């Protein structure tokens, strides 16, 4: 569980520092004490997890990711390993 919390904190810091060059978007749903990360397949949006999140949001904090370039998340300009 500690690893999940640490990963969530690192994602949050990463998103706040990268500005407009985000390689993914994050949607938070629910306010539970335990956290679940939902990562879709490569060509899918985070919406594939909608039904699951609806069932779990009462007891968990759910973070759903969508990769850049999919589902209205703008692609990363000049992608590189540095970004």
Protein Blocks (a to p, Z undefined) as FASTA:
>chain_A
ZZmmmmmmmmmmmmmmnommccbdcddedjbfbdcdddddfkbcfklmmmmmmmmmmmpc
cdddddehiahiacdehiafkZZ
